[in-house]
Amino acid sequence: MATTHLTQKRFFQVVENLHDLNNLMTALYGSICMNLEEETDRKRKERIKFLKQLVKDGMELLQEARLVIKKSKLPKKVKFDIRRIISDSVRIVQNMSGLKDNLSNIEIFLTHDRRKIDKILGYPYKLREVFINLLKNAIEAIPDSGKIEVTTRTNRQWVYITIVDTGSGIRSDYLNKVFDPYFSSKPDYGTGLGLSICKRIISEHNGMLDIESTEGVGTTVKIALPLWKTKDKNFKMERHMNPTSRPKCSFKILLIDDEEVVIKILQRILEKRGHSVIWAGSGSEGIQVIENNGNFDVIFIDLMLPDCSGINLAKRIKDLIPQAKIVLLTGWVDKLDKSSIKACGISDILYKPFEINRVLKVVANDVTA
């Protein structure tokens, strides 16, 4: 019984820590997006974009961890250009501090098939993890100097990626073990989970991964991924509104959330667009602000407040200000039932971490619940 209680306690501690980490990532991502908007220097802007992508990958990995813990479904697959993912991966490994010494005498050549190709359907952050892992392996396999060639080519159904290095190669008796979990020919480098995870992720995308290697000559990694041939004419790729655009009118907005680090970013985003923003740290404080300041156009309410439920608070506020648009803030991975939420007077839901464009669309009423 004591062991069960301890296990449950640890489980809830992990869930709580993930929730706190999610709030920090939301604030970090929002801050990076704001800095990207304000930056005018082209080179610095590129570096911020690079940082933004890394943080976004981290948020998606965090989301997956939370989904696994709650035994929920994985996020929906999206369509994307695999060449962009590969290019990002090369840039990431070139900027990894732990690899810079290794890279001083290693050249990386990237050659893409320039033809217009269909998208891949899957998880871009997972495939980026695969290519980063494979490139790290290639770099670590080159003892002194050498080169790595990354190539993509396509036909109507598949995209083929090869990563060729001039490293030390893999012993023939190791080749049939490289995809075994925990097997590693380099005991000083990690756990040996890398290639087994890579193969699993490629399989998740209905692809194939194979390795050919000659000891003393080098290694070739071959990957084949199926292209998405869309038959759904109603599919729409995400269309971003101009993040620097100003609203046609300004709104009086109330933010009710006890997570100051998240609210400061949200407040900054909204005030930059010309909106008037007031923050309350609890449900009771929110009611007091409404009584002192009158009507609000939009009210953001966190689902879990220190003194009440965000849903119950929304019902009470809707009675006080029937015309206000109420938006529920939540970091929970479980999707809330929108019909039940609407019945409580809530117009929309904003899931943390959130994109700036999503916040602006919610406020501008471009997104329906």
Secondary structure, 3 states (H helix, E strand, C coil): CHHHHHHHHHHHHHHHHHHHHHHHHHHHHHHHHHHHHHCCCHHHHHHHHHHHHHHHHHHHHHHHHHHHHCCCCCCCCEEECHHHHHHHHHHHHHCCHHHHHHHCCEEEEEECCCCCCCCEEECHHHHHHHHHHHHHHHHHCCCCCEEEEEEEEECCCEEEEEEEECCCCCCHHHHCCCCCCCCCCCCCCCCCCHHHHHHHHHHHCCCEEEEEEECCCEEEEEEEEECCCCCCCCCCCCCCCCCCCCCCCCCEEEEECCCHHHHHHHHHHHHHCCCEEEEECCHHHHHHHHHHHCCCCEEEEECECCCCEHHHHHHHHHHHCCCCEEEEEECCCCCCCHHHHHHCCCCEEEECCCCHHHHHHHHHCCCCC
